[in-house]
Amino acid sequence: MKISKLYFYIHYCNHRESKEEWKFPRRITRKIQHHELLLVSDGKGIITVENKRYFIKKGMLFYFHPELLHSIETDIDDPMCFLSIHFSYAEVDYNDSKWSIKEENKLLPLEHMQELKDYYPIIDTFKRLIRCWTEKFPGYELICKAMLQQLLYEIFGNIKKKDTNYSTSLKVEKIIKYMHENINRRLTLTELSELVQLSPAYLSRTFKETTGYSVIEFFNKIKIDKGKEFISEGDKKIKEVAELLGFKDEFYFSRIFKKIEGKSPSEYYSKNVHGV
């Protein structure tokens, strides 16, 4: 099966990223008539597939195919957060000046559960796809189909990695945790290198290979995500938000915000707070 020959139809996307807004029953058992990719982004719980129980954690990817009986049980105290895409597909081929379409008769070559390593780029692609589907701007269906194809390429590429240095991955995770804890500061590559006892050059290369982003790009993404939370609260000026996130001035913050989000902080505020 070649992913490049698959034509996707997305039924819907789903996500639960706020533990406070969890509204699902504690346990659900189901069969679906299409395919679903579900990526755990936080929290605890148990997913059971064909009588095998998986105690979930961040970075676990589940593949549910049609007629597969499975159950999802979320922890009450630490509810599961996830991203999921429900889809069908057909194989489309062009040969000898003729088109041929084969309805799906094969399952994707995925296990029911994959514990992904270095999953940050995959989570990012997942979120961008779901955001595109949710916003439903003109052309969103075509864009989402292309993004789903990209997501599958990233997933299969992740699975094929065999030379991942686990100890280095742990150091990257330590740096990311440190970034979250010091989101109000301006961190230097030297400081981060000393934290994990790696040379700046090696850290830069390894961080990029692991997350898909440079150190500064990733830290800025964390800052901007937090900035969106502050802006959505509606009680802080852009200058105050910039200061809280350690930016030297509000103009630099606005430039980075627009580069990542595609809109300025004020435009984001108008759309998400006032609904304009």
C-alpha positions as CSV (number, residue, x, y, z in Angstrom):
1,M,0.0,0.0,0.0
2,K,1.3,3.4,-1.0
3,I,0.1,6.4,0.9
4,S,0.6,8.6,-2.2
5,K,-2.2,6.6,-4.0
6,L,-4.7,6.9,-1.2
7,Y,-7.6,9.3,-1.5
8,F,-9.0,10.3,1.9
9,Y,-12.4,11.3,3.0
10,I,-12.5,12.9,6.5
11,H,-15.7,12.2,8.4
12,Y,-14.9,14.5,11.3
13,C,-12.2,15.4,13.8
14,N,-12.4,15.4,17.5
15,H,-10.2,16.7,20.3
16,R,-10.3,17.1,24.1
17,E,-7.4,19.2,25.3
18,S,-8.9,20.7,28.5
19,K,-9.3,18.4,31.5
20,E,-11.8,20.8,33.0
21,E,-14.1,20.4,30.1
22,W,-14.2,16.7,29.9
23,K,-17.8,15.6,29.2
24,F,-17.4,12.1,28.0
25,P,-18.7,9.1,30.0
26,R,-16.0,7.6,32.1
27,R,-15.9,4.5,29.9
28,I,-17.2,4.0,26.4
29,T,-17.2,0.8,24.3
30,R,-17.7,1.0,20.6
31,K,-17.2,-0.2,17.1
32,I,-16.9,2.3,14.2
33,Q,-17.5,1.9,10.5
34,H,-14.5,3.8,9.4
35,H,-10.9,4.4,10.5
36,E,-9.7,6.5,13.3
37,L,-6.3,7.7,14.5
38,L,-6.2,8.8,18.1
39,L,-3.2,10.4,19.7
40,V,-3.0,10.8,23.5
41,S,-1.7,14.3,24.4
42,D,-2.1,14.2,28.2
43,G,-3.8,12.5,31.1
44,K,-4.4,9.0,32.2
45,G,-6.8,6.2,31.4
46,I,-7.1,2.7,29.8
47,I,-7.8,1.8,26.2
48,T,-8.7,-1.8,25.6
49,V,-8.4,-3.3,22.1
50,E,-9.1,-7.0,21.5
51,N,-8.9,-7.8,25.2
52,K,-5.5,-6.1,25.5
53,R,-5.4,-3.2,28.0
54,Y,-3.1,-0.2,27.4
55,F,-2.4,2.2,30.3
56,I,-2.2,5.4,28.3
57,K,0.4,8.1,28.4
58,K,1.3,11.0,26.2
59,G,2.6,10.0,22.8
60,M,0.6,6.8,22.4
61,L,-1.1,6.5,19.0
62,F,-4.1,4.2,18.5
63,Y,-5.4,3.0,15.2
64,F,-9.0,1.8,15.2
65,H,-10.2,0.2,12.0
66,P,-13.8,-0.6,10.9
67,E,-15.6,-3.2,13.1
68,L,-12.8,-3.2,15.7
69,L,-14.3,-3.5,19.2
70,H,-12.5,-1.3,21.7
71,S,-13.2,0.7,24.8
72,I,-11.9,3.9,26.2
73,E,-11.8,4.6,30.0
74,T,-10.6,7.9,31.3
75,D,-9.2,8.6,34.7
76,I,-11.5,10.8,36.8
77,D,-8.7,12.7,38.6
78,D,-6.5,13.1,35.6
79,P,-8.7,12.8,32.5
80,M,-7.3,11.8,29.1
81,C,-6.7,14.5,26.6
82,F,-6.5,13.5,22.9
83,L,-6.6,14.4,19.3
84,S,-8.4,12.2,16.8
85,I,-9.3,12.0,13.1
86,H,-12.1,9.8,11.7
87,F,-11.7,8.9,8.0
88,S,-12.2,6.5,5.1
89,Y,-10.0,6.1,2.0
90,A,-9.8,4.5,-1.4
91,E,-6.8,3.6,-3.6
92,V,-6.7,5.7,-6.7
93,D,-4.3,4.7,-9.5
94,Y,-3.5,6.1,-13.0
95,N,-2.0,3.6,-15.4
96,D,-2.0,3.3,-19.2
97,S,-4.0,6.6,-19.5
98,K,-6.7,5.1,-17.3
99,W,-7.9,5.9,-13.8
100,S,-8.8,3.1,-11.4
101,I,-10.4,3.3,-8.0
102,K,-10.3,0.5,-5.5
103,E,-12.4,0.9,-2.4
104,E,-10.5,0.3,0.8
105,N,-9.9,-3.4,1.2
106,K,-6.8,-3.3,3.2
107,L,-6.1,-1.9,6.6
108,L,-3.4,0.6,7.2
109,P,-0.1,-1.1,8.1
110,L,-0.3,0.1,11.7
111,E,-0.5,-1.8,15.0
112,H,-3.5,-1.0,17.3
113,M,-1.1,1.0,19.5
114,Q,2.2,2.6,18.7
115,E,4.2,4.3,21.4
116,L,5.8,7.1,19.4
117,K,9.2,8.5,20.2
118,D,10.0,12.1,19.4
119,Y,6.4,12.8,18.7
120,Y,6.4,16.6,18.9
121,P,6.1,17.2,15.1
122,I,3.3,14.7,14.9
123,I,1.3,16.4,17.6
124,D,1.9,19.7,15.8
125,T,0.6,18.3,12.5
126,F,-2.4,16.8,14.3
127,K,-3.2,20.1,15.9
128,R,-2.9,22.0,12.6
129,L,-5.1,19.6,10.8
130,I,-7.8,19.7,13.5
131,R,-7.6,23.5,13.7
132,C,-8.0,23.7,9.9
133,W,-11.0,21.4,10.0
134,T,-12.6,23.3,12.9
135,E,-12.2,26.7,11.4
136,K,-13.6,25.6,8.0
137,F,-12.1,28.3,5.9
138,P,-12.6,28.1,2.1
139,G,-10.8,25.0,0.7
140,Y,-10.4,23.4,4.2
141,E,-11.5,20.0,3.1
142,L,-8.8,19.7,0.4
143,I,-6.2,21.1,2.7
144,C,-7.1,18.7,5.5
145,K,-6.9,15.7,3.1
146,A,-3.4,16.8,2.2
147,M,-2.5,17.3,5.8
148,L,-3.8,13.8,6.7
149,Q,-1.5,12.3,4.1
150,Q,1.4,14.3,5.5
151,L,0.5,13.1,9.0
152,L,0.6,9.5,7.9
153,Y,4.0,10.0,6.3
154,E,5.3,11.4,9.6
155,I,3.8,8.6,11.6
156,F,5.3,5.9,9.4
157,G,8.6,7.8,9.3
158,N,8.6,7.9,13.1
159,I,7.9,4.2,13.4
160,K,10.8,3.3,11.1
161,K,13.3,5.2,13.1
162,K,15.7,2.6,14.7
163,D,18.7,4.7,15.7
164,T,17.0,7.0,18.2
165,N,19.3,7.7,21.2
166,Y,16.9,7.3,24.1
167,S,19.1,9.1,26.6
168,T,19.3,12.1,24.3
169,S,15.5,12.1,23.9
170,L,15.2,12.3,27.7
171,K,17.5,15.3,27.7
172,V,15.4,17.0,25.0
173,E,12.3,16.4,27.2
174,K,14.2,17.8,30.2
175,I,14.9,21.0,28.2
176,I,11.2,21.3,27.1
177,K,10.1,20.9,30.7
178,Y,12.6,23.6,31.7
179,M,11.2,25.9,29.0
180,H,7.7,25.6,30.4
181,E,9.0,26.3,33.9
182,N,10.9,29.4,32.7
183,I,8.4,30.7,30.1
184,N,8.8,34.2,31.5
185,R,12.5,34.3,30.7
186,R,14.8,34.6,27.8
187,L,16.9,31.4,27.7
188,T,20.2,31.1,26.0
189,L,21.5,28.0,24.1
190,T,24.5,28.0,26.5
191,E,22.3,27.8,29.5
192,L,20.3,24.9,28.0
193,S,23.5,23.1,27.0
194,E,24.9,23.3,30.5
195,L,21.5,22.0,31.8
196,V,21.8,18.7,29.9
197,Q,25.6,18.7,29.6
198,L,25.7,18.7,25.8
199,S,27.7,21.0,23.5
200,P,25.6,23.8,22.0
201,A,26.2,22.5,18.5
202,Y,25.2,19.0,19.3
203,L,22.1,20.1,21.3
204,S,21.0,22.3,18.4
205,R,21.2,19.4,15.9
206,T,19.7,16.9,18.2
207,F,16.8,19.1,19.3
208,K,16.0,19.8,15.6
209,E,16.0,16.1,14.8
210,T,13.8,15.3,17.7
211,T,11.2,18.0,17.6
212,G,11.4,19.2,14.0
213,Y,12.1,22.7,15.3
214,S,15.1,24.7,16.4
215,V,15.5,25.5,20.1
216,I,14.4,29.1,19.7
217,E,11.5,28.1,17.4
218,F,10.2,25.6,19.9
219,F,10.5,28.0,22.8
220,N,8.7,30.7,20.9
221,K,5.9,28.2,20.1
222,I,5.5,27.5,23.8
223,K,5.4,31.2,24.6
224,I,2.9,32.0,21.9
225,D,0.6,29.2,23.0
226,K,0.7,30.7,26.5
227,G,0.2,34.1,25.0
228,K,-3.0,33.0,23.3
229,E,-4.3,31.9,26.8
230,F,-3.5,35.4,28.2
231,I,-5.0,37.2,25.3
232,S,-8.2,35.1,25.4
233,E,-8.7,36.0,29.1
234,G,-9.2,39.6,27.8
235,D,-7.9,41.4,30.9
236,K,-4.3,42.0,29.7
237,K,-2.9,44.4,27.2
238,I,-0.5,43.1,24.5
239,K,2.4,44.9,26.2
240,E,1.6,43.1,29.5
241,V,1.4,39.7,27.8
242,A,4.8,40.3,26.1
243,E,6.4,41.2,29.4
244,L,4.9,38.1,31.1
245,L,6.5,35.9,28.4
246,G,9.9,37.5,28.6
247,F,9.9,39.4,25.2
248,K,12.0,42.5,25.0
249,D,9.1,44.6,23.7
250,E,5.5,44.2,22.4
251,F,6.5,44.8,18.8
252,Y,8.9,41.8,18.7
253,F,6.2,39.7,20.5
254,S,3.7,40.7,17.8
255,R,6.1,39.8,15.0
256,I,6.7,36.4,16.4
257,F,3.0,35.9,17.2
258,K,2.0,36.7,13.6
259,K,4.8,34.5,12.2
260,I,3.5,31.5,14.1
261,E,-0.2,32.1,14.1
262,G,-0.7,33.9,10.8
263,K,-2.4,36.8,12.5
264,S,-1.4,39.6,14.9
265,P,-2.3,39.4,18.7
266,S,-5.0,42.1,18.2
267,E,-6.5,40.1,15.3
268,Y,-6.4,37.0,17.4
269,Y,-8.1,38.9,20.3
270,S,-10.9,40.3,18.0
271,K,-11.7,36.8,16.5
272,N,-11.5,34.7,19.7
273,V,-12.7,37.1,22.3
274,H,-15.3,39.2,20.5
275,G,-16.0,36.6,17.8
276,V,-15.5,39.1,14.9
